[in-house]
Amino acid sequence: MTERRGHLRIEFATAAGHHPLHVARAVRTAVTATLTSDATVAVLITAMNVTA
């Protein structure tokens, strides 16, 4: 996670079987709910662990 001038950027991986967009939205919503400032939140999924 990085923070710069009222902006948070969160990077993480998600597991197989999880829809990346749903995960990103859920993370952004949860983080935004805990903030005490008006910071913006960006979520970046850097990897998806896919098993065959």
N, C-alpha and C positions, 0 to 999 in steps of 0.2 A: 504494500500500500504506500502510495506517495501522497503528500499533501502540499499544495502550493497555492497561496493566495485565495483561500476559500474554495478550493477545488480538491476533491479526493479522487484518486485513481486506484482502483483495486484490480489486481491481476491474479488469476488462479486457474486451476485445471478442474475439469468436471469428469465424472465417471461415465462409463458406457451406460446407456439406458436412460440418461437424463437429457431432456431437450435443452440445448444451450441457451436459447432465448428465454425460456421459462426460468432457468437457473439465474441468468443474469438479472432479469427483472426482480426476482425474489430477493437476491442479494442487495440490489440497489434500494429496494423498498425497505428492507430491514435496516440497512445502514442509515438511510435517510431518517428513519424514525428515531434513531438514537442520537442524532446530532443536536447540539444545542445552538448551532449557528445556522446561517442560511447557505452553507457550503453546497456546491453542486457535487454530484457523485457520478463517476463513470466506472463502468465495469467492463473488463476485458478478459475474455476466456482465452488463455494462452495455449491450452492443450485439451484434447479430449482423449481419454483413455478408452480405446476401442479393443474389445477382445473378439476373436472369431469363434 
